[in-house]
Amino acid sequence: MTYATINPYTGETVATFPNATADEVDAALDNAHRAFLAWRDLPIAQRVAVLEQAARILEANRGDYAATITLEMGKTAAEAAGEIDICVSMLRYYVEHGEELLAPRFLPAKGYGDTDVQLVNDPMGVIFAVEPWNFPYYQVVRITAPQLTAGNVIVLKHASNVPQCAARMEELFRLAAENAGIDGDVAGGLLTNLYLPHDQTERVIASPYVRGVALTGSEKAGALVASLAAKHLKKSTLELGGADAFIVLSDADVDKAADWAVQGRNWNAGQVCVSSKRLIVVDEAYDRFLARYREGAAKLVAGDPNDPKTTLAPLSSEGAKRTLQRQVDEAVAQGAKVEYLADVPETGAFFPPALLTDVSESNDAFHTEFFGPVAQLYRAKDEDDAVRIANDSPFGLGGSVFSRDIRHAQQVARRLDTGMVAVNHPTIVAADIPFGGVKNSGYGHELIDLGLKEFVNQKVIAVGDIDAL
């Protein structure tokens, strides 16, 4: 496994980084544990002061941090800046709400007074975070902000193609902690970046200092890491792939729905777990939707991700491009039709926005996630058929329903076997809305109080009557 910065737009290898050795892994875990022993005892207000400093640093250096994202994984400059903004929002959410969310809860247990039984939230230790490249800061902050608030610390194994982003996250939290007056040894152990080779993964998970594992990534990676976590009796959370259904009902504003579909499928070059991957349109709206989607996708501009005119970024790597082309070719070989809807440069890891139609239920593509700007379009006979198609998937991450009747759209949303559903919008990404899926999309939640309490010991402390003997 090679950690390297390879510019997806130019193909240039900018820098490479050596894998961590076993001794370096052990030293990192020792340092993280020592930091935890001090960090867990600090008042919550002092912990979240570090998050506020991190937010200020990101705000003050927004363009600089964004440029590293664009360099390493090809995100457009505008989308990269937007990623910085949501990181700031997540950090400040816990600054504002962390203390109240971690406050003890008093239980009205029979035979006890109103304050005799309390449920407290104690930190557990080192959390091992395995994160993907498609949102290289957002994914890290999404786990780090709540866990630092809770009193845990993070050891990070980031994707191999964003090593500089990983290093910048480590630097961010160290500097933020120092600015907040945290001792240097503790500050350096709040988030530890490891360029970890695959054969060292179990070494980390097996460590007695590691009390939980959080992974965002592929089904394959999730199954492997979850099995190792189970082997060593560590709790895990998984956010895996998605093939989100984008349902357009007969009473929807079809033009607006199609415009949202273009954006929902092609932002971040379609490399989003909660991207609108399966467009499911009822028969009455299908033809108009198809025409409008073609028109909108044709207007996407592929080019230099630093150019403000660019609206379609390159994929993260040439390997990702080859994988996506193979998936499309296999779908076509099994009877699907493909249309490429816009031109892209011949150099760079670009993939044209594409539309797959006539995908039969026996086609492997019907149950496959396409991680790139390839939409699947399905004609549903009616609403019930649309729900059936949507639920006939191994994934259950996000989805959306478009209708002018909001109450009815909410009812349809309840019928979808998925963790999140947006109404009249392609996806849900916000600092104050929880994130998580079901089925092969994983388990557990991140953000708000749900993410905050995934890796805490919800301990019961009950006061009995000493004179009851």
C-alpha positions in Angstrom: 0.0 0.0 0.0 1.5 3.3 -1.1 0.4 6.6 0.4 0.8 9.1 -2.4 -0.5 12.5 -3.7 -1.3 12.0 -7.3 -3.1 15.0 -8.9 -6.2 13.5 -10.7 -6.3 16.4 -13.1 -2.7 16.2 -14.3 -1.7 12.6 -13.4 1.4 14.0 -11.7 2.8 12.2 -8.6 3.4 15.1 -6.2 4.6 13.3 -3.1 4.8 9.8 -1.5 4.9 8.9 2.1 6.3 5.7 3.8 4.1 3.3 5.6 4.1 3.3 9.4 6.2 0.5 10.9 5.0 -1.8 13.7 7.2 0.2 16.2 5.7 3.5 15.0 2.2 2.1 15.3 2.8 1.0 18.9 4.4 4.3 19.8 1.4 6.2 18.3 -1.1 4.1 20.3 0.9 4.6 23.5 0.9 8.4 22.9 -2.8 8.4 22.1 -3.6 6.5 25.3 -1.5 8.9 27.4 -3.3 11.8 25.9 -6.6 10.2 26.6 -5.9 9.7 30.3 -5.5 13.5 30.6 -8.1 14.5 28.1 -10.9 12.5 29.6 -10.6 14.4 32.9 -10.9 17.9 31.4 -14.2 19.7 31.7 -16.4 19.5 28.6 -16.1 23.3 28.2 -12.4 23.0 27.9 -12.7 20.2 25.4 -15.0 22.1 23.1 -12.8 25.1 23.3 -10.4 23.1 21.2 -13.2 22.6 18.6 -13.9 26.3 18.5 -10.2 27.0 17.8 -10.2 24.4 15.0 -13.2 26.1 13.5 -11.5 29.5 13.6 -8.3 28.0 12.0 -10.4 26.5 9.2 -12.3 29.7 8.6 -9.1 31.8 8.5 -7.4 29.5 6.1 -10.4 28.3 4.1 -8.8 28.5 0.6 -5.5 27.0 1.7 -7.2 23.9 3.3 -9.5 23.6 0.3 -6.6 23.6 -2.1 -5.2 20.5 -0.6 -8.5 18.6 -1.2 -8.5 19.7 -4.9 -4.9 18.7 -5.3 -5.3 15.2 -3.9 -8.7 14.0 -5.0 -9.8 16.5 -7.7 -12.8 18.2 -6.1 -13.6 21.5 -7.6 -12.4 24.5 -5.7 -16.0 25.6 -5.0 -17.0 22.2 -3.7 -13.8 22.0 -1.6 -14.5 25.3 0.0 -18.0 24.1 0.8 -16.5 21.1 2.5 -14.6 23.4 4.8 -17.8 25.3 5.6 -19.6 22.2 6.8 -16.6 21.1 8.8 -16.8 24.5 10.6 -20.5 24.0 11.2 -20.0 20.5 12.7 -17.3 21.7 15.0 -19.5 24.6 16.3 -22.5 22.3 16.7 -20.6 20.5 19.5 -19.2 23.7 20.9 -22.8 24.9 21.3 -24.5 21.7 22.3 -21.8 19.3 23.6 -22.2 20.0 27.3 -26.0 19.7 27.4 -25.9 16.5 25.3 -23.5 14.8 27.7 -25.3 15.9 30.9 -26.3 13.1 33.2 -29.8 11.7 32.8 -31.8 11.0 35.9 -34.0 7.9 35.8 -37.3 7.7 37.6 -36.7 4.2 38.9 -39.2 2.6 41.3 -38.1 2.7 44.9 -35.5 5.5 44.3 -35.7 9.3 44.6 -35.7 11.6 41.6 -31.9 12.0 41.6 -30.8 8.7 43.0 -30.3 6.9 39.7 -28.3 8.7 37.0 -27.0 7.7 33.6 -23.7 9.3 32.9 -21.6 9.3 29.7 -18.0 8.3 30.3 -15.4 8.4 27.5 -13.9 5.0 26.6 -10.5 5.6 25.2 -8.9 5.5 21.7 -11.2 5.3 18.7 -9.7 3.9 15.5 -11.2 5.8 12.5 -10.8 4.5 9.0 -11.9 7.2 6.5 -12.3 7.6 2.7 -11.0 10.0 0.3 -14.2 11.5 -1.2 -14.6 14.1 1.6 -11.2 14.0 3.1 -11.8 16.6 5.9 -15.6 16.3 6.4 -15.3 12.5 7.1 -12.5 13.1 9.7 -14.3 16.0 11.4 -17.6 14.1 11.5 -16.0 11.5 13.8 -13.5 13.6 15.6 -15.7 16.5 16.7 -18.2 14.4 18.7 -15.6 12.0 20.0 -13.2 14.7 21.3 -16.3 16.3 22.9 -17.1 13.0 24.6 -13.5 12.8 25.9 -12.2 10.1 23.6 -9.2 10.5 21.2 -8.8 9.4 17.6 -6.2 7.4 15.7 -6.8 7.9 12.0 -6.1 5.7 9.1 -7.1 7.8 6.1 -7.3 6.7 2.4 -3.9 6.3 0.7 -4.6 8.9 -2.0 -5.2 11.8 0.5 -2.1 11.6 2.8 -1.6 15.4 2.9 -5.2 15.9 3.9 -4.7 13.4 6.7 -1.6 15.2 7.9 -3.4 18.5 7.8 -6.2 17.2 10.0 -3.6 16.0 12.6 -1.9 19.4 12.4 -5.3 21.2 12.7 -6.3 19.6 16.0 -2.8 19.8 17.5 -2.7 23.5 16.7 -6.2 24.1 17.9 -5.5 22.4 21.2 -2.3 24.4 21.8 -4.3 27.6 21.0 -6.8 26.5 23.6 -4.1 26.1 26.2 -3.9 22.3 26.2 -0.5 20.8 27.2 1.6 19.9 24.2 1.8 16.1 24.8 -2.0 15.9 25.1 -2.5 18.3 22.2 -0.4 16.0 19.9 -2.4 12.9 20.9 -6.0 14.1 20.3 -5.9 13.0 16.6 -3.0 10.8 15.5 -2.6 10.2 11.7 -1.0 6.9 10.8 0.0 5.9 7.2 -1.1 2.4 8.1 -0.5 -0.5 5.8 -3.3 -3.1 5.6 -1.2 -5.7 7.4 -1.0 -3.5 10.5 -4.8 -2.9 10.8 -5.4 -5.8 13.2 -2.5 -4.6 15.3 -4.3 -1.4 15.9 -7.7 -2.9 16.6 -6.3 -5.5 18.9 -4.6 -2.9 21.1 -6.2 -2.7 24.6 -6.1 1.0 24.3 -8.5 1.0 21.3 -12.1 0.8 22.5 -14.0 1.3 19.3 -13.7 1.3 15.5 -15.5 3.7 13.1 -15.2 3.1 9.4 -16.6 4.9 6.3 -15.8 3.0 3.1 -16.7 0.1 0.9 -18.7 -3.0 1.8 -15.5 -5.1 1.5 -13.5 -2.9 3.8 -16.4 -2.6 6.2 -16.9 -6.4 6.4 -13.1 -6.9 7.0 -12.7 -4.3 9.7 -16.0 -5.2 11.4 -14.9 -8.8 11.6 -11.6 -7.8 13.2 -13.5 -5.6 15.7 -15.8 -8.4 16.6 -12.8 -10.8 17.0 -11.3 -8.5 19.5 -14.6 -7.5 21.2 -14.6 -3.9 20.1 -17.7 -1.9 19.2 -17.8 -0.7 15.6 -19.9 1.6 13.4 -20.0 1.4 9.7 -21.0 3.8 7.0 -20.7 1.9 3.7 -21.9 2.3 0.2 -25.2 3.5 -1.1 -27.4 3.3 -4.2 -29.8 6.0 -3.3 -33.2 6.0 -4.9 -34.5 9.3 -6.3 -38.2 8.9 -6.6 -40.3 11.3 -8.8 -44.0 10.9 -8.2 -46.7 11.9 -10.7 -47.5 15.2 -9.0 -43.9 16.4 -8.7 -42.5 19.5 -10.3 -40.8 17.4 -13.0 -38.4 20.1 -14.3 -37.2 21.0 -10.8 -36.8 17.3 -9.9 -34.7 16.7 -13.0 -32.6 19.7 -12.3 -32.0 18.4 -8.8 -31.2 15.0 -10.2 -28.4 16.4 -12.3 -26.9 18.1 -9.3 -27.6 15.2 -6.9 -25.9 12.7 -9.2 -23.0 14.6 -10.5 -21.7 16.7 -7.5 -18.2 15.7 -6.4 -18.1 13.9 -9.8 -20.7 11.5 -8.5 -18.4 10.1 -5.8 -20.8 10.4 -2.9 -22.3 7.7 -0.8 -25.6 9.6 -0.7 -25.6 10.6 -4.3 -28.8 10.2 -6.3 -27.7 7.0 -8.1 -31.1 5.4 -9.1 -33.6 7.8 -10.7 -37.0 6.1 -10.4 -39.7 8.0 -12.2 -43.4 7.1 -12.5 -44.7 6.6 -16.0 -46.6 9.8 -16.4 -43.5 11.9 -15.7 -40.8 9.7 -17.2 -40.4 11.2 -20.7 -40.4 14.8 -19.6 -37.9 14.0 -16.8 -35.6 12.2 -19.2 -35.5 15.1 -21.6 -34.8 17.6 -18.9 -32.1 15.4 -17.3 -30.3 15.0 -20.7 -30.5 18.7 -21.2 -29.1 19.5 -17.8 -26.3 17.0 -17.8 -25.2 18.2 -21.2 -24.4 21.6 -19.7 -21.9 20.2 -17.2 -18.4 21.6 -17.8 -15.5 19.3 -17.2 -12.1 20.8 -16.7 -9.5 22.2 -14.4 -11.1 21.9 -10.9 -9.5 25.2 -9.9 -11.4 27.0 -12.7 -14.6 28.6 -11.4 -16.3 27.6 -14.7 -15.8 23.9 -14.0 -18.9 22.0 -12.7 -17.7 18.4 -13.3 -14.5 17.4 -11.6 -12.2 14.5 -12.5 -12.6 11.2 -10.6 -10.2 10.7 -7.8 -7.8 8.5 -9.8 -7.2 6.7 -13.1 -8.0 3.5 -11.2 -11.4 4.8 -10.3 -12.1 5.7 -13.9 -11.2 2.2 -15.1 -13.4 0.6 -12.5 -16.4 2.8 -13.4 -15.9 2.1 -17.2 -15.7 -1.6 -16.5 -19.0 -1.4 -14.6 -20.7 0.4 -17.4 -19.4 -2.0 -20.0 -20.6 -5.0 -18.0 -24.1 -3.4 -17.6 -24.3 -2.8 -21.4 -23.1 -6.4 -22.1 -26.1 -7.6 -20.0 -28.6 -5.6 -22.0 -28.6 -2.0 -20.6 -28.2 1.0 -22.8 -25.8 3.8 -22.1 -25.8 7.5 -23.2 -22.8 9.8 -22.6 -24.3 13.2 -22.2 -21.3 15.6 -22.2 -17.8 15.8 -23.5 -14.8 15.6 -21.1 -11.1 16.2 -21.6 -9.0 13.3 -22.8 -6.3 13.8 -20.2 -7.0 13.5 -16.5 -9.2 11.1 -14.7 -12.5 12.4 -16.2 -15.6 10.3 -16.8 -18.4 11.8 -18.9 -21.9 12.1 -17.2 -23.7 9.0 -18.3 -27.2 7.6 -18.2 -28.0 3.9 -18.0 -31.5 2.8 -19.1 -33.2 -0.5 -19.8 -31.4 -2.0 -16.8 -33.3 -5.3 -16.1 -33.7 -6.7 -12.7 -31.4 -9.6 -13.7 -28.6 -7.2 -14.7 -25.9 -7.0 -12.1 -26.0 -3.2 -12.4 -29.5 -3.3 -10.8 -27.9 -4.1 -7.4 -24.5 -2.3 -7.9 -23.2 1.0 -6.7 -21.6 3.2 -9.4 -19.2 5.6 -7.8 -19.0 8.3 -10.4 -21.3 10.4 -12.7 -23.4 7.4 -14.0 -27.1 7.6 -13.3 -29.5 4.7 -13.7 -33.0 5.6 -14.9 -36.0 3.4 -14.2 -39.6 3.8 -15.4 -42.0 2.8 -12.6 -45.6 1.9 -13.4 -46.9 3.8 -10.4 -46.0 4.8 -6.9 -46.1 1.3 -5.5 -43.8 0.1 -8.2 -41.4 3.0 -7.5 -41.2 2.0 -3.9 -40.7 -1.7 -4.8 -37.8 -0.8 -7.1 -36.3 1.5 -4.5 -36.3 -1.2 -1.8 -35.0 -3.9 -4.1 -31.4 -3.0 -3.3 -28.8 -4.4 -0.9 -28.2 -0.8 0.2 -30.1 1.4 2.5 -28.3 4.7 3.1 -30.3 7.6 1.8 -32.9 8.5 -0.8 -35.4 11.1 -1.8 -39.0 11.6 -2.8 -40.3 14.4 -5.1 -43.9 15.5 -4.8 -46.0 18.7 -4.5 -47.9 17.0 -1.6 -45.3 17.1 1.2 -47.4 15.1 3.6 -47.8 12.3 1.1 -44.1 12.4 0.2 -43.4 11.9 3.9 -45.6 8.9 4.0 -43.9 7.4 1.0 -40.5 8.1 2.7 -41.6 6.0 5.6 -42.0 3.1 3.2 -38.4 3.2 2.1 -36.0 0.8 3.8 -33.2 3.3 4.2 -31.6 5.4 7.0 -32.3 8.8 5.6 -34.9 10.3 3.1 -35.0 13.8 1.8 -38.2 15.3 0.4 -37.9 17.5 -2.7 -34.1 17.5 -2.3 -31.5 15.0 -3.4 -29.7 14.4 -0.2 -29.2 15.2 3.5 -25.8 16.7 4.5 -25.9 19.0 7.5 -24.1 19.5 10.8 -27.3 19.1 12.9 -28.9 16.1 11.1 -27.7 12.6 12.0 -26.2 10.4 9.3 -26.5 6.6 9.0 -27.9 3.7 7.1 -29.2 0.1 7.2 -28.7 -3.1 5.3 -25.4 -3.3 3.4 -25.0 0.5 4.0 -23.8 -0.2 7.5 -24.9 0.5 11.1 -24.6 3.1 13.7 -24.9 6.9 13.4 -22.7 10.0 13.3 -23.5 13.6 14.3 -25.8 15.1 16.9 -26.3 13.2 20.1 -26.5 9.8 18.3 -22.9 10.1 17.0 -21.7 11.6 20.3 -22.9 8.6 22.3 -21.8 5.8 19.9 -18.5 5.4 21.9 -19.3 6.4 25.4 -19.9 4.2 28.4 -23.5 5.0 29.4 -22.9 4.1 33.1 -25.6 3.7 35.7 -24.9 5.2 39.1 -27.6 4.4 41.7 -27.8 5.4 45.3 -29.4 2.9 47.6 -30.9 3.3 51.0 -28.2 2.3 53.5 -30.8 1.8 56.2 -32.9 -0.6 54.2 -31.2 -3.8 55.7 
